[in-house]
Amino acid sequence: MECLIKKRIQDSIDVKQKILLCEGLLATVQELSESMILSIKTGGKIILCGNGGSASDALHFAGEMVGRFQKEREAWPAIVLNSDVATMTAIANDYGYEDIFARQVEGYATEKDVLVGISTSGNSQNIYRALQAAKKAGAKTAALLGKDGGKIGKIADFPMIVPSMVTARVQESHILLIHILCELIEDNLVSLNRRD
């Protein structure tokens, strides 16, 4: 058991070491943070969605945005599309599970917003359709992904692909990237407010 524990910790460290060497991924994280900062400054919102563990990550991200991450500040708007069970099940029943997020994006998204879809495989059909709907609305699109990024990675404005084929390692790294994004956004906007 002790060997397994140490191996999994090392596996997680190894993936994060790979992320450190992915200049493109690091640049994308910075670019996405700048897009989110602009969205919040201009009255937009962050819209998030995911399935299973990624649904929990979407909720986590929104909690840090609406509540706070590390600094006292005003609340920022973030909507989690997988949190509304009544809406999700109505759409799934009337249109199909593939449209549970896209239909909500049609109702909520504007050109000021940023949609973040979370999919470890990069191929979740309902996330893919949500990004398509967001693009149609003029919103920016981002995705937290794994493996080779899948079809979602090909259409996202800001694809953040964790270099791992193991779902658990990808999810662990998604939380790291979410926390980095929160810190970048908070540092920028809180500093901006102090200067004003």
Secondary structure by P-SEA (a helix, b strand, c coil): caaaaaaaaaaaaaaaaaaaaaaaaaaaaaaaaaaaaaaaaabbbbbbbbcaaaaaaaaaaaaaaaccccccccbbbbbbccccaaaaaaaaaccccccccaaaaaacccccbbbbbbbcccccaaaaaaaaaaaaabbbbbbbccccccccccccccccccccccaaaaaaaaaaaaaaaaaaaaaaaaaaaaac
